Amino acid sequence: VHHLKWSPETAAKCGQRRITACLISAAFFGALGSSFLYGYNLSVVNAPAGFIKAFYNKTWVERYREPIPAGTTTLLWSFTVSIFAIGGLLGTFSVSFIIKALGRKGTLLLNNTFAVAAALLLSLGKMSKSFEMLIIGRIIIGVNSGIALSALPMYLGEISPRHIRGFIGQFNSILICLGVFTGQVLGLPELLGQESRWIYLFSFLAFPAVLQLFVLPFLPESPRYLLMERRDEAGAERAFQRFLGKEDVSQELEEVHAEARAQDNLHAASVLQLLRSPAVRWQLITIVITMACYQLCGLNAIWYYTNGILKAAGFAENILPYITLTTGAIETLAAIVSGLVIERIGRKPLLIFGFSSMAVFFSLLTVFLNFQDSVSWMPYLSYICILAVIAAFCSGPGGIPFVLTGELFEQSYRPAAFMIAGTVNWLSNFAVGLLFPIIQKLQTFAFLVFVVVCTLGSIFLCLFLPETKNKTFMDISQSFAKINKIPIPPSGQEMELVLSVKPDMNGKAPDAAKMESSF
């Protein structure tokens, strides 16, 4: 009968072809209540900006019996927009402590309370005649986004089989883009972009959060978290079985055990320990530079020029919101395509292609903008370049940095790594806001600054980033061993070779017996 059985290799390959409903549900609903809300909040304030400023003025008059000074209106509006990033930074600082107490899934569930609270404050602020409620609501939804952009990629990376870890991880990016697009669509005048309806744009925040609250409790926690941090092997086995859709998950369990044995410390490392550890020095440098390029590559500057370019092309003011929907659609489409090809092409080529393409199209955009006033059809080429920059960004740089943060670090370092990556992300966002008025003085040559950033980012990634596609977390760590100047431990392949030794007639191979005794 023995010769009728599949070999472990054949069974593994057949199992790898399956993508279970449980895994897809966890990825989709996890991202829906997390990264979707982040993307939605990036775009939702644009449509009702005029109505919110009018509300500020009306509230000020009712309180103080005089019109609000123009400078105060600008200050309040700028504060309302920018405080979202402050909340994101606060959320990032808190995420490692929450994850340690509640786990990955528990953190995502708790995070929904911030979204619901923010939705209530933002929706009821007008009725209560309190612009302070809008500002507080924005900082709370910022906290939600800061937590989400760390907890979600961590969860997705740990529940995914390695052969589709990039695909599942890209749900984060896809739902961010879908959130931006949804904010643009709902903000149209025919929908919620009216004075009498703009508060419902913020009420909508509660919908994805509540939906996640209803679904996520019925999906498993990260099996790696359960096994390595909670020591719950039975729970980890059940989680693997549901995510992978098979009964025999001994190979996956052993992979996690092998990673645990290779680590000096199974407890979550602090940020200080991460910064001091030579074993992860270049992983940390790579993530810091990649995440900084993610924010500093110039995508935010694109939005400033889009309407001006469309007006120069002769489009009427009242149809601009409909034309700019193409930017959100291109974002979403490019992110979906990236998710579909990431396991074939790899993380490194997509990142290098994305940043390099952005540098090329920023250069072309600079040329086209300089001739925009002298050639009638030049604005159309400028707008095509804008769409190309957006597509290039979402093809790799828009999502893969979050995937890499989860892949480059082993379990004990992962929460601290996400805290550092998130801090760099939000601080770089601040830097763009502070420096952009200065960069604007360069006028049409402003994009050359971003050409430099994208080019340097591409060169760094080409030289120092190893490919992580279809590798275990141990293999990825070992690929950095040489540049970190640390001894290379036994590879994952050697571990699998030891595990594959078959028992003889007298009993089990000694090495295999030793490994099983550690379960």
Beta strands, then each sheet from edge to edge (+ up, - down):
end
